[in-house]
Amino acid sequence: MTENGVTIPPEAEAFLIDLESNAKTGILVAYDGDFVGLMGITDPLKREAAVVVEGLKKLGVHPVMLTGDNWRTAQAVAKEVRLVFMSFFLSFAIYSFISFTC
């Protein structure tokens, strides 16, 4: 948004960080060049996700998660399923690579 000349209020930036830190994707909304709002969306993890990751770990498998989500949201999801967060660039887009260490 800032690259389009839209000023994001500091309280909206803080709320965005809070959303992303809690595994939600923040969406900034502007109309006619003015910031008008912010909303968060989430795709909740399945209850058994952490159990499956732990089961794979016990079998000697090293699960990974690839996501195109922002790094704060990816980090929060990784924490929920006990994966270690790492990120890298791939094909000019930012992807997050999450793995765990034994």
N, C-alpha and C positions, 0 to 999 in steps of 0.2 A: 504494500500500500504506500509506503513512504516513497518508493520509486515513482509513484504516480502523483506525488504531491499531497497525499492525504496524511494529515497529522493524527497520530494515535495518542490519545491522552495517557499519561503515566498510569492512572488507575486501571485502564483497559489493558495496558501492557502487563501490569502486575496480575490481573485476573487471568490473562492468557497464560502466563507462566504457571499459575496455580492450576488451571485446567489441564495443561499438558503434563504437569508433574503428577497428576492424578489419573493418568492414562486416558485422557480425553483429547480430542483434536479440536483446537480452537479455530473458529472461522470469524474473521473480521468482516464487517459489512460497511460499505460506504455507498453514498448516493450523491450524485452530482458533485463529486470531489470532496465531500464531507464525511467524516466518520460518523456512523449512526448506531453502531452496535457490535456486539460480540456474542457468539453462541458457541456452546461446546457440544460435540457429538461423541458417542463412544460405541464401540462394538465390544460388548462385554465378553470376557474370556469364559469358556465353558468351565463349569465347576471342576471337571476332572483334568484340566490342562496341567496343573502343577503335579498331580499324581502321575500322569503319563510321563512327564519330564523326569520325575524321580525314578520311575520304573525303567525308563531307557538308560538312565545313569547307572542303575544297578546292573544292567545288562552289558555295561561297557560301551554304550553308544553315547556319542557326544552330540546332543541335539543343537541345532542352530535355528535362528529365526531371521529371515530376510524380510525387510519391510521398507516401504517407501514413505512411511510416516516420519514426522519430525523427530529429532533425537530425544527431546524430553519425554514425549509420549512413548517412544520405543523403550526408553530407559525404565519408565514406570511399569510397562507391561513385562519387561524382562525381570524386574524385581518381583512381580507377582508370581512368576513361575520359576523363580530362582535360577535365572541365567545371568551370566556376566555380560555387560554391555561393551561393545566395540563398534565403531562406525568407520565407513570407508566410502570413497567415491567410485561410482561405476557408470560408465557411459554418460558423463556430464550431468548425472542426476545423483543426488545424495540418497544412499540407501544405508540402512543400519544393519549391522551384522551382530547377532547376539549369540553367544555360546556360553558354556559353563566350563569351569575347570574342576577336575576331580581332586 
